[in-house]
């Protein structure tokens, strides 16, 4: 099996596991742990996209931000814009705050919920783009939920 496909499968399994953990922690009200799993989902989805677009996964936080900045411009140009850009801005900021919440546990439930919704909106966009790329490159499905 080709190395890229192996890495895709490995990371898809990680995304699925992070989703399971996220839902479990969310149901228990463990928001700091749920926050970290949302971050893990986003990081692995972005790494998958980077792998499929550029041949390598994302390994550093700064690379993640740069990659997402480029990706949002590509998607906005292809899809005509503003809504995708707004979802990215809100989603990336929400994910950064949620990532910090894992370490410092400072969000109240209402704040967490507002950020969670924005983060999930971004995750949906990343998943749709991932599915599109998987279809184009491998002809198979890449369901992540």
matplotlib code that plots the C-alpha trace (Angstrom):
import matplotlib.pyplot as plt

x = [0.0, 1.3, 2.7, 0.3, -2.7, -1.4, -1.0, -4.5, -6.0, -4.1, -5.2, -8.8, -8.9, -7.5, -10.1, -12.8, -11.3, -11.1, -14.8, -15.8, -13.9, -15.2, -18.8, -18.2, -16.6, -19.2, -22.0, -20.3, -19.8, -16.0, -15.5, -11.7, -11.2, -13.8, -12.0, -8.7, -10.4, -12.0, -8.5, -7.2, -10.0, -9.1, -5.4, -5.7, -8.2, -5.8, -2.9, -4.8, -5.6, -2.0, -0.8, -3.2, -2.4, 1.3, 2.5, 3.2, 1.3, 1.3, 3.7, 3.8, 1.1, 2.5, 2.3, -1.3, -2.2, -0.3, -1.9, -5.4, -4.8, -3.9, -6.8, -9.4, -8.2, -8.4, -11.9, -13.1, -11.9, -13.5, -16.8, -17.1, -16.4, -17.5, -19.3, -16.3, -13.9, -16.1, -16.6, -12.8, -12.0, -14.6, -13.7, -9.9, -10.3, -12.7, -10.3, -7.4, -9.4, -10.7, -7.1, -6.1, -9.1, -7.7, -4.6, -6.3, -10.0, -11.3, -14.5, -17.9, -20.5, -22.2, -18.8, -17.8, -21.1, -20.7, -17.1, -18.0, -20.6, -18.1, -15.4, -17.8, -18.8, -15.1, -14.7, -17.6, -15.9, -12.6, -14.4, -16.1, -12.9, -11.2, -14.0, -13.6, -9.8, -10.1, -12.7, -10.4, -7.2, -8.5, -12.0, -13.2, -15.1, -13.4, -16.2, -14.9, -17.9]
y = [0.0, 3.4, 5.5, 8.4, 6.2, 4.5, 7.9, 9.0, 5.9, 6.3, 9.9, 9.2, 6.6, 9.3, 11.7, 9.1, 8.4, 12.1, 12.5, 9.6, 11.1, 14.6, 13.4, 11.4, 14.3, 16.7, 14.5, 14.4, 18.2, 17.8, 20.9, 21.2, 17.6, 18.1, 21.2, 19.4, 16.7, 19.4, 20.7, 17.2, 16.7, 20.0, 19.4, 16.0, 17.1, 20.0, 17.5, 15.2, 18.1, 19.2, 15.7, 15.4, 18.8, 19.1, 15.6, 16.2, 16.4, 19.5, 19.1, 22.5, 24.9, 27.7, 25.5, 24.8, 28.5, 29.1, 26.2, 27.2, 30.8, 29.5, 27.0, 29.6, 31.8, 28.8, 27.9, 31.4, 31.9, 28.6, 29.1, 32.8, 33.9, 35.7, 33.0, 30.6, 33.3, 34.2, 30.6, 30.1, 33.3, 32.4, 28.7, 29.2, 31.7, 29.4, 26.5, 28.5, 29.4, 25.9, 24.6, 27.0, 25.9, 22.4, 23.7, 26.4, 25.3, 28.8, 28.6, 28.5, 26.2, 29.0, 30.3, 26.7, 26.2, 29.3, 28.4, 24.7, 25.7, 27.9, 25.2, 22.5, 24.7, 24.9, 21.2, 20.6, 22.7, 20.9, 17.5, 18.5, 19.6, 16.4, 14.3, 16.2, 15.6, 11.9, 11.4, 13.1, 11.3, 7.8, 7.6, 6.4, 7.8, 9.4, 9.6, 11.1, 10.8]
z = [0.0, -0.8, 2.1, 1.5, 1.6, 4.8, 6.5, 5.3, 6.8, 10.0, 10.4, 9.4, 12.3, 14.6, 13.6, 14.2, 17.7, 18.5, 17.5, 19.8, 22.7, 22.0, 22.1, 25.2, 27.1, 25.8, 27.1, 30.5, 30.6, 30.6, 28.5, 28.8, 27.6, 24.9, 23.8, 23.3, 21.2, 18.9, 18.4, 17.6, 15.0, 13.4, 13.5, 11.9, 9.2, 8.3, 8.2, 5.9, 3.6, 3.7, 2.9, 0.0, -1.4, -0.7, 0.2, 3.9, 7.1, 9.4, 12.3, 14.0, 15.2, 13.1, 10.0, 10.8, 10.8, 7.6, 5.9, 7.0, 5.8, 2.3, 2.3, 3.1, 0.2, -2.1, -1.0, -1.0, -4.6, -5.7, -3.9, -4.1, -0.8, 2.2, 4.0, 3.9, 5.0, 7.9, 9.0, 8.8, 10.8, 13.5, 13.5, 13.8, 16.6, 18.4, 18.0, 19.4, 22.4, 22.9, 22.7, 25.4, 27.5, 27.6, 29.5, 31.6, 31.9, 31.9, 29.8, 31.3, 29.6, 27.7, 26.3, 25.4, 23.5, 21.5, 20.5, 19.9, 17.3, 15.4, 15.6, 14.4, 11.4, 10.4, 10.9, 8.5, 5.8, 6.3, 6.1, 2.9, 1.3, 2.5, 1.0, -2.3, -2.4, -1.4, -4.2, -6.7, -5.7, -4.7, -5.9, -2.6, 0.3, 3.2, 5.8, 9.1, 11.2]

ax = plt.figure().add_subplot(projection="3d")
ax.plot(x, y, z, "-o")
ax.set_aspect("equal")
plt.show()
